[in-house]
Amino acid sequence: MVRPTTKDELLRASDDGLQAVWDSAAKIPDGARWEDPDSRDRCVRDVVAHLREWQRMMLTWYDDGMAGRRPVMPAPGYTWQTLPVLNAAIWARYQDTTELEVREGLAQTHARLRWIIASHTDAELFDKQHYPWTGSTSLGSYLVSATSSHYAWAVTTLRRRSAALV
């Protein structure tokens, strides 16, 4: 996958990526789709919930940063070095969530991120340090990570799950 470098490319990659997640999820047999108590990120619910929560974090970073506040990244109480602990907490938080809730939640966060992408120019998205809160990178880089790149991870994870069930 080529990393998007324009708004149009990012919108297309995000939409295509989300569709690929749904398509990959549909290939997993019903009985193995939403539950796998033995392992994290092995069922569709876990993967979709992970995407949703990371997108929610991105939306918080964006809202804080655009309001002139310094975003807490990746999440309050966690650092980039403690991502495995954060991801485990995300997994635990969603264990009682239904298929409908995670699907609707991801559709909502995707729609909001899509709106954010569409509302910015290419320069605002991809010029490094355009916004002080993004540090040495660009807003687009954060959005690529929250959408198309993370969707690619999800598709790979779901394909492995599907292959393991055959």
N, CA, C and O of each residue as an XYZ file, in Angstrom:
664
protein
N       0.832     -1.178      0.000
C       0.000      0.000      0.000
C       0.882      1.250      0.000
O       1.799      1.371      0.813
N       0.606      2.153     -0.895
C       1.321      3.415     -0.961
C       0.721      4.368      0.070
O      -0.498      4.503      0.168
N       1.581      5.020      0.829
C       1.114      5.947      1.862
C       0.534      7.200      1.207
O       1.198      7.819      0.376
N      -0.685      7.580      1.564
C      -1.305      8.763      0.972
C      -0.497     10.034      1.238
O       0.070     10.214      2.316
N      -0.456     10.912      0.233
C       0.261     12.184      0.374
C      -0.603     13.381     -0.016
O      -0.138     14.520     -0.010
N      -1.869     13.113     -0.357
C      -2.808     14.198     -0.648
C      -4.128     13.900      0.056
O      -4.386     12.771      0.475
N      -4.946     14.920      0.176
C      -6.257     14.739      0.791
C      -7.072     13.700      0.040
O      -7.651     12.804      0.655
N      -7.124     13.806     -1.279
C      -7.918     12.861     -2.062
C      -7.421     11.430     -1.896
O      -8.221     10.503     -1.771
N      -6.101     11.248     -1.895
C      -5.546      9.911     -1.690
C      -5.906      9.376     -0.308
O      -6.229      8.197     -0.161
N      -5.852     10.235      0.696
C      -6.160      9.802      2.062
C      -7.641      9.461      2.210
O      -7.987      8.471      2.854
N      -8.507     10.263      1.625
C      -9.938      9.945      1.671
C     -10.213      8.598      1.001
O     -10.941      7.766      1.543
N      -9.638      8.393     -0.155
C      -9.842      7.141     -0.894
C      -9.253      5.949     -0.125
O      -9.899      4.908      0.001
N      -8.031      6.107      0.384
C      -7.385      5.015      1.128
C      -8.152      4.685      2.406
O      -8.251      3.521      2.793
N      -8.687      5.703      3.053
C      -9.461      5.474      4.274
C     -10.742      4.720      3.965
O     -11.060      3.733      4.628
N     -11.471      5.177      2.970
C     -12.722      4.505      2.607
C     -12.471      3.085      2.111
O     -13.171      2.151      2.503
N     -11.472      2.928      1.251
C     -11.137      1.592      0.743
C     -10.681      0.672      1.873
O     -11.019     -0.511      1.907
N      -9.908      1.238      2.793
C      -9.422      0.444      3.915
C     -10.545     -0.033      4.814
O     -10.559     -1.189      5.236
N     -11.491      0.852      5.109
C     -12.611      0.439      5.945
C     -13.438     -0.626      5.236
O     -13.878     -1.587      5.868
N     -13.653     -0.470      3.947
C     -14.400     -1.496      3.207
C     -13.663     -2.831      3.235
O     -14.288     -3.887      3.340
N     -12.341     -2.783      3.140
C     -11.548     -4.020      3.205
C     -11.674     -4.680      4.578
O     -11.665     -5.908      4.674
N     -11.792     -3.886      5.633
C     -12.018     -4.453      6.972
C     -13.351     -5.182      6.993
O     -13.430     -6.324      7.446
N     -14.398     -4.529      6.505
C     -15.722     -5.171      6.499
C     -15.711     -6.432      5.638
O     -16.288     -7.452      6.017
N     -15.053     -6.362      4.480
C     -14.983     -7.534      3.590
C     -14.232     -8.683      4.251
O     -14.656     -9.835      4.155
N     -13.129     -8.385      4.917
C     -12.345     -9.422      5.601
C     -13.131    -10.025      6.753
O     -13.080    -11.233      6.982
N     -13.853     -9.188      7.473
C     -14.667     -9.678      8.591
C     -15.757    -10.615      8.094
O     -16.079    -11.605      8.751
N     -16.320    -10.306      6.944
C     -17.416    -11.121      6.401
C     -16.956    -12.525      6.012
O     -17.779    -13.435      5.912
N     -15.675    -12.708      5.793
C     -15.145    -14.018      5.389
C     -14.916    -14.966      6.560
O     -14.643    -16.150      6.367
N     -15.027    -14.440      7.762
C     -14.839    -15.279      8.942
C     -16.179    -15.931      9.281
O     -17.201    -15.248      9.350
N     -16.181    -17.243      9.493
C     -17.440    -17.932      9.792
C     -18.147    -17.322     11.004
O     -17.506    -16.872     11.953
N     -19.465    -17.317     10.952
C     -20.267    -16.689     12.008
C     -19.872    -17.119     13.414
O     -19.764    -16.277     14.306
N     -19.658    -18.397     13.626
C     -19.357    -18.896     14.958
C     -18.033    -18.409     15.530
O     -17.841    -18.437     16.745
N     -17.128    -17.969     14.684
C     -15.808    -17.524     15.139
C     -15.627    -16.022     15.004
O     -14.543    -15.499     15.261
N     -16.670    -15.336     14.608
C     -16.563    -13.924     14.290
C     -16.350    -12.997     15.471
O     -15.467    -12.140     15.452
N     -17.165    -13.176     16.496
C     -17.216    -12.161     17.539
C     -16.695    -12.624     18.883
O     -16.654    -11.834     19.826
N     -16.304    -13.853     18.998
C     -15.804    -14.328     20.288
C     -14.561    -15.181     20.103
O     -14.527    -16.054     19.236
N     -13.561    -14.938     20.898
C     -12.395    -15.813     21.017
C     -11.777    -15.520     22.367
O     -10.869    -14.695     22.468
N     -12.256    -16.185     23.406
C     -11.799    -15.873     24.752
C     -10.343    -16.241     25.010
O      -9.784    -15.864     26.040
N      -9.723    -16.975     24.085
C      -8.368    -17.444     24.321
C      -7.280    -16.456     23.924
O      -6.127    -16.617     24.325
N      -7.624    -15.439     23.143
C      -6.571    -14.580     22.627
C      -7.104    -13.217     22.238
O      -8.224    -13.085     21.745
N      -6.287    -12.213     22.466
C      -6.646    -10.848     22.089
C      -6.446    -10.652     20.588
O      -5.555    -11.249     19.984
N      -7.284     -9.811     20.000
C      -7.204     -9.437     18.586
C      -7.330    -10.632     17.644
O      -6.722    -10.659     16.573
N      -8.130    -11.623     18.057
C      -8.332    -12.775     17.178
C      -9.765    -12.870     16.690
O     -10.068    -13.706     15.838
N     -10.642    -12.046     17.201
C     -12.003    -12.058     16.687
C     -12.329    -10.670     16.135
O     -11.662     -9.682     16.442
N     -13.352    -10.633     15.331
C     -13.706     -9.395     14.649
C     -14.020     -8.291     15.649
O     -13.575     -7.156     15.480
N     -14.785     -8.617     16.691
C     -15.122     -7.594     17.686
C     -13.876     -6.920     18.242
O     -13.823     -5.695     18.356
N     -12.875     -7.723     18.588
C     -11.657     -7.161     19.172
C     -10.931     -6.245     18.197
O     -10.463     -5.173     18.579
N     -10.840     -6.657     16.958
C     -10.129     -5.861     15.953
C     -10.885     -4.564     15.674
O     -10.284     -3.491     15.621
N     -12.202     -4.662     15.495
C     -13.001     -3.466     15.208
C     -13.012     -2.528     16.406
O     -12.929     -1.312     16.235
N     -13.113     -3.066     17.604
C     -13.083     -2.234     18.808
C     -11.734     -1.529     18.950
O     -11.679     -0.364     19.344
N     -10.658     -2.227     18.633
C      -9.318     -1.626     18.677
C      -9.244     -0.427     17.724
O      -8.763      0.644     18.095
N      -9.721     -0.620     16.508
C      -9.731      0.482     15.540
C     -10.547      1.656     16.061
O     -10.112      2.807     16.018
N     -11.729      1.342     16.550
C     -12.609      2.398     17.047
C     -11.949      3.200     18.167
O     -11.986      4.430     18.166
N     -11.354      2.500     19.108
C     -10.764      3.206     20.255
C      -9.576      4.062     19.838
O      -9.421      5.177     20.337
N      -8.738      3.567     18.938
C      -7.618      4.381     18.466
C      -8.112      5.592     17.684
O      -7.501      6.659     17.737
N      -9.208      5.432     16.964
C      -9.772      6.588     16.269
C     -10.354      7.581     17.267
O     -10.238      8.791     17.072
N     -10.969      7.093     18.321
C     -11.478      7.990     19.360
C     -10.329      8.774     19.993
O     -10.464      9.966     20.268
N      -9.207      8.106     20.222
C      -8.046      8.814     20.776
C      -7.574      9.881     19.800
O      -7.275     11.003     20.209
N      -7.503      9.545     18.509
C      -7.091     10.520     17.498
C      -8.019     11.725     17.501
O      -7.557     12.861     17.397
N      -9.306     11.496     17.616
C     -10.266     12.596     17.649
C     -10.046     13.485     18.874
O     -10.185     14.705     18.787
N      -9.712     12.891     19.988
C      -9.406     13.670     21.193
C      -8.146     14.494     20.990
O      -8.105     15.670     21.352
N      -7.104     13.875     20.405
C      -5.872     14.624     20.131
C      -6.177     15.807     19.223
O      -5.719     16.923     19.469
N      -6.944     15.559     18.184
C      -7.286     16.618     17.224
C      -8.055     17.740     17.917
O      -7.698     18.910     17.781
N      -9.100     17.394     18.652
C      -9.898     18.416     19.322
C      -9.043     19.228     20.289
O      -9.129     20.456     20.305
N      -8.224     18.562     21.088
C      -7.356     19.272     22.028
C      -6.346     20.138     21.289
O      -6.174     21.312     21.617
N      -5.685     19.568     20.304
C      -4.660     20.305     19.571
C      -5.213     21.514     18.845
O      -4.608     22.585     18.874
N      -6.350     21.357     18.196
C      -6.930     22.465     17.447
C      -7.482     23.542     18.374
O      -7.652     24.687     17.957
N      -7.763     23.189     19.622
C      -8.219     24.162     20.621
C      -7.047     24.838     21.331
O      -7.245     25.642     22.242
N      -5.826     24.507     20.906
C      -4.645     25.131     21.494
C      -4.112     24.429     22.724
O      -3.192     24.921     23.377
N      -4.685     23.281     23.042
C      -4.194     22.506     24.179
C      -3.196     21.466     23.689
O      -3.199     21.087     22.518
N      -2.353     21.017     24.593
C      -1.399     19.961     24.263
C      -2.076     18.605     24.486
O      -2.417     18.269     25.620
N      -2.275     17.824     23.420
C      -2.933     16.522     23.580
C      -2.110     15.566     24.436
O      -0.880     15.574     24.392
N      -2.799     14.753     25.204
C      -2.148     13.701     25.975
C      -2.104     12.478     25.067
O      -3.137     11.895     24.736
N      -0.894     12.101     24.671
C      -0.728     10.986     23.738
C       0.139      9.907     24.362
O       1.141     10.210     25.010
N      -0.238      8.652     24.172
C      -1.392      8.202     23.417
C      -2.703      8.313     24.188
O      -3.753      8.527     23.581
N      -2.664      8.172     25.524
C      -3.866      8.293     26.350
C      -3.429      8.606     27.771
O      -2.304      8.286     28.154
N      -4.300      9.226     28.557
C      -3.930      9.529     29.943
C      -3.461      8.273     30.684
O      -4.133      7.241     30.682
N      -2.301      8.389     31.311
C      -1.754      7.277     32.075
C      -0.884      6.320     31.282
O      -0.354      5.358     31.838
N      -0.730      6.575     29.978
C       0.056      5.689     29.117
C       1.075      6.497     28.332
O       0.900      7.693     28.100
N       2.147      5.816     27.927
C       3.164      6.413     27.065
C       3.282      5.548     25.817
O       2.699      4.466     25.741
N       4.041      6.033     24.843
C       4.257      5.237     23.635
C       5.002      3.948     23.975
O       4.893      2.962     23.246
N       5.752      3.944     25.067
C       6.468      2.733     25.478
C       5.545      1.718     26.151
O       5.894      0.542     26.264
N       4.377      2.163     26.595
C       3.457      1.246     27.278
C       2.258      0.879     26.391
O       1.182      0.568     26.902
N       2.443      0.916     25.077
C       1.347      0.573     24.161
C       0.779     -0.828     24.389
O      -0.438     -0.995     24.305
N       1.599     -1.841     24.672
C       0.996     -3.154     24.925
C       0.011     -3.127     26.101
O      -1.020     -3.798     26.060
N       0.318     -2.373     27.123
C      -0.571     -2.264     28.283
C      -1.843     -1.505     27.887
O      -2.944     -1.891     28.281
N      -1.693     -0.440     27.119
C      -2.847      0.316     26.638
C      -3.733     -0.551     25.756
O      -4.952     -0.561     25.925
N      -3.137     -1.275     24.823
C      -3.932     -2.134     23.941
C      -4.651     -3.240     24.714
O      -5.768     -3.619     24.362
N      -4.020     -3.751     25.752
C      -4.686     -4.752     26.591
C      -5.872     -4.128     27.336
O      -6.910     -4.770     27.499
N      -5.721     -2.899     27.778
C      -6.822     -2.204     28.461
C      -7.971     -1.939     27.488
O      -9.140     -2.051     27.858
N      -7.640     -1.590     26.257
C      -8.676     -1.391     25.236
C      -9.430     -2.702     25.018
O     -10.661     -2.721     24.989
N      -8.689     -3.789     24.866
C      -9.302     -5.104     24.662
C     -10.271     -5.420     25.804
O     -11.410     -5.820     25.563
N      -9.816     -5.240     27.042
C     -10.652     -5.557     28.205
C     -11.912     -4.692     28.238
O     -12.987     -5.175     28.593
N     -11.785     -3.436     27.875
C     -12.910     -2.503     27.916
C     -14.050     -2.922     26.990
O     -15.213     -2.630     27.265
N     -13.724     -3.599     25.904
C     -14.739     -3.918     24.897
C     -15.239     -5.361     24.937
O     -15.953     -5.774     24.023
N     -14.900     -6.123     25.937
C     -15.282     -7.532     25.948
C     -16.785     -7.760     26.066
O     -17.272     -8.811     25.648
N     -17.517     -6.833     26.609
C     -18.966     -6.985     26.713
C     -19.713     -6.156     25.675
O     -20.907     -5.895     25.824
N     -19.017     -5.749     24.638
C     -19.611     -4.915     23.593
C     -20.174     -5.806     22.492
O     -19.585     -6.830     22.146
N     -21.303     -5.413     21.952
C     -21.941     -6.209     20.907
C     -21.363     -5.882     19.536
O     -20.698     -4.865     19.339
N     -21.642     -6.783     18.599
C     -21.235     -6.575     17.212
C     -21.780     -5.255     16.684
O     -21.049     -4.483     16.064
N     -23.040     -4.997     16.923
C     -23.661     -3.770     16.435
C     -22.987     -2.536     17.022
O     -22.740     -1.565     16.306
N     -22.690     -2.567     18.314
C     -22.060     -1.408     18.963
C     -20.682     -1.103     18.370
O     -20.375      0.058     18.098
N     -19.851     -2.124     18.166
C     -18.515     -1.830     17.640
C     -18.583     -1.420     16.179
O     -17.841     -0.537     15.750
N     -19.458     -2.046     15.413
C     -19.596     -1.661     14.000
C     -20.086     -0.222     13.874
O     -19.524      0.563     13.110
N     -21.133      0.126     14.621
C     -21.656      1.494     14.573
C     -20.630      2.485     15.100
O     -20.485      3.583     14.562
N     -19.924      2.098     16.146
C     -18.906      2.987     16.708
C     -17.799      3.278     15.720
O     -17.374      4.425     15.580
N     -17.324      2.245     15.027
C     -16.271      2.466     14.035
C     -16.800      3.287     12.864
O     -16.095      4.159     12.355
N     -18.004      3.027     12.439
C     -18.582      3.826     11.344
C     -18.662      5.296     11.741
O     -18.424      6.172     10.909
N     -18.992      5.578     12.992
C     -19.087      6.960     13.466
C     -17.725      7.636     13.545
O     -17.569      8.772     13.097
N     -16.741      6.947     14.111
C     -15.421      7.581     14.208
C     -14.810      7.753     12.827
O     -14.154      8.760     12.559
N     -15.016      6.786     11.955
C     -14.518      6.908     10.584
C     -15.142      8.126      9.904
O     -14.443      8.895      9.245
N     -16.450      8.301     10.062
C     -17.134      9.438      9.436
C     -16.593     10.767      9.951
O     -16.414     11.707      9.177
N     -16.338     10.846     11.229
C     -15.800     12.103     11.783
C     -14.382     12.351     11.279
O     -14.048     13.482     10.926
N     -13.548     11.322     11.239
C     -12.192     11.495     10.717
C     -12.232     11.875      9.243
O     -11.441     12.699      8.785
N     -13.148     11.277      8.511
C     -13.301     11.605      7.093
C     -13.671     13.077      6.923
O     -13.154     13.755      6.036
N     -14.565     13.561      7.775
C     -14.960     14.974      7.734
C     -13.753     15.866      8.034
O     -13.558     16.890      7.379
N     -12.959     15.483      9.009
C     -11.760     16.262      9.347
C     -10.810     16.301      8.156
O     -10.313     17.367      7.793
N     -10.560     15.165      7.557
C      -9.670     15.108      6.397
C     -10.196     16.024      5.300
O      -9.445     16.823      4.740
N     -11.476     15.911      4.994
C     -12.073     16.701      3.908
C     -12.058     18.194      4.191
O     -12.071     18.998      3.259
N     -12.031     18.576      5.456
C     -12.099     19.997      5.818
C     -10.741     20.705      5.774
O     -10.678     21.919      5.972
N      -9.672     19.979      5.521
C      -8.336     20.568      5.478
C      -7.781     20.563      4.062
O      -8.173     19.750      3.226
N      -6.868     21.480      3.813
C      -6.163     21.514      2.532
C      -5.030     20.499      2.559
O      -4.675     19.976      3.615
N      -4.470     20.229      1.390
C      -3.300     19.346      1.335
C      -2.173     19.883      2.209
O      -1.524     19.122      2.926
N      -1.939     21.193      2.150
C      -0.864     21.788      2.956
C      -1.145     21.616      4.448
O      -0.243     21.264      5.209
N      -2.371     21.858      4.868
C      -2.709     21.702      6.283
C      -2.553     20.255      6.728
O      -2.193     19.985      7.874
N      -2.822     19.342      5.832
C      -2.707     17.923      6.171
C      -1.274     17.416      6.151
O      -0.868     16.667      7.038
N      -0.501     17.821      5.141
C       0.767     17.130      4.900
C       2.031     17.957      5.079
O       3.131     17.411      4.987
N       1.912     19.250      5.332
C       3.113     20.020      5.663
C       3.486     19.717      7.105
O       2.670     19.877      8.012
N       4.706     19.285      7.310
C       5.164     18.981      8.660
C       5.146     20.249      9.506
O       5.467     21.339      9.031
N       4.768     20.082     10.757
C       4.737     21.147     11.748
C       3.762     22.271     11.400
O       3.897     23.381     11.916
N       2.791     22.005     10.542
C       1.801     23.028     10.214
C       1.027     23.431     11.469
O       0.716     24.604     11.676
N       0.729     22.441     12.291
C       0.059     22.693     13.565
C       1.046     22.366     14.685
O       1.652     21.294     14.681
N       1.209     23.262     15.624
C       2.185     23.027     16.703
C       1.970     21.713     17.454
O       2.940     21.082     17.875
N       0.732     21.297     17.626
C       0.454     20.111     18.430
C       0.916     18.821     17.769
O       1.028     17.798     18.444
N       1.188     18.839     16.463
C       1.628     17.604     15.793
C       3.131     17.386     15.913
O       3.657     16.394     15.408
N       3.818     18.298     16.572
C       5.259     18.138     16.757
C       5.999     18.200     15.442
O       5.746     19.088     14.627
N       6.906     17.272     15.224
C       7.754     17.307     14.032
C       7.112     16.642     12.828
O       7.743     16.550     11.775
N       5.882     16.179     12.949
C       5.223     15.489     11.849
C       4.058     16.319     11.320
O       3.990     17.525     11.558
N       3.151     15.676     10.608
C       2.016     16.385     10.025
C       0.701     15.819     10.549
O       0.646     14.691     11.038
N      -0.341     16.611     10.440
C      -1.672     16.147     10.780
C      -2.033     14.940      9.918
O      -2.614     13.971     10.406
N      -1.688     15.004      8.649
C      -1.975     13.894      7.741
C      -1.343     12.592      8.190
O      -1.936     11.525      8.032
N      -0.161     12.669      8.741
C       0.509     11.470      9.219
C      -0.291     10.817     10.349
O      -0.446      9.597     10.380
N      -0.793     11.625     11.262
C      -1.642     11.092     12.327
C      -2.908     10.465     11.749
O      -3.336      9.398     12.188
N      -3.506     11.137     10.760
C      -4.745     10.644     10.177
C      -4.527      9.371      9.358
O      -5.379      8.482      9.363
N      -3.400      9.275      8.658
C      -3.064      8.037      7.945
C      -2.947      6.894      8.953
O      -3.474      5.804      8.728
N      -2.258      7.147     10.054
C      -2.090      6.108     11.071
C      -3.422      5.674     11.672
O      -3.615      4.495     11.968
N      -4.335      6.611     11.852
C      -5.622      6.304     12.469
C      -6.606      5.655     11.498
O      -7.597      5.058     11.921
N      -6.339      5.768     10.214
C      -7.285      5.234      9.232
C      -6.607      4.180      8.356
O      -6.560      3.009      8.732
N      -6.095      4.570      7.222
C      -5.648      3.599      6.218
C      -4.577      2.638      6.731
O      -4.655      1.442      6.453
N      -3.597      3.118      7.459
C      -2.556      2.217      7.969
C      -3.108      1.245      9.004
O      -2.758      0.064      9.007
N      -3.965      1.744      9.876
C      -4.539      0.881     10.898
C      -5.525     -0.101     10.274
O      -5.651     -1.233     10.741
N      -6.217      0.320      9.235
C      -7.108     -0.595      8.525
C      -6.305     -1.727      7.880
O      -6.746     -2.876      7.869
N      -5.138     -1.404      7.351
C      -4.292     -2.442      6.742
C      -3.881     -3.473      7.795
O      -3.890     -4.672      7.518
N      -3.522     -3.020      8.997
C      -3.211     -3.945     10.092
C      -4.424     -4.842     10.370
O      -4.286     -6.057     10.513
N      -5.606     -4.231     10.443
C      -6.813     -4.986     10.757
C      -7.104     -6.043      9.696
O      -7.462     -7.174     10.025
N      -6.955     -5.683      8.441
C      -7.207     -6.638      7.355
C      -6.244     -7.815      7.456
O      -6.660     -8.966      7.322
N      -4.976     -7.543      7.687
C      -3.988     -8.610      7.841
C      -4.349     -9.504      9.024
O      -4.283    -10.729      8.919
N      -4.726     -8.906     10.133
C      -5.102     -9.665     11.329
C      -6.319    -10.539     11.060
O      -6.343    -11.707     11.448
N      -7.323     -9.984     10.401
C      -8.543    -10.742     10.109
C      -8.282    -11.845      9.089
O      -8.869    -12.923      9.183
N      -7.419    -11.594      8.126
C      -7.084    -12.643      7.146
C      -6.358    -13.796      7.815
O      -6.604    -14.958      7.492
N      -5.462    -13.482      8.748
C      -4.775    -14.550      9.492
C      -5.788    -15.368     10.303
O      -5.700    -16.594     10.370
N      -6.729    -14.684     10.903
C      -7.760    -15.362     11.692
C      -8.574    -16.294     10.781
O      -8.839    -17.447     11.123
N      -8.955    -15.774      9.638
C      -9.734    -16.571      8.685
C      -8.959    -17.800      8.226
O      -9.513    -18.897      8.153
N      -7.678    -17.617      7.918
C      -6.836    -18.726      7.451
C      -6.659    -19.776      8.549
O      -6.601    -20.972      8.263
N      -6.574    -19.331      9.792
C      -6.394    -20.262     10.906
C      -7.631    -21.124     11.141
O      -7.541    -22.192     11.746
N      -8.760    -20.670     10.675
C     -10.018    -21.399     10.885
C     -10.289    -22.424      9.802
O     -11.189    -23.251      9.945
N      -9.527    -22.382      8.727
C      -9.765    -23.289      7.591
C      -9.164    -24.645      7.859
O      -9.261    -25.541      7.021
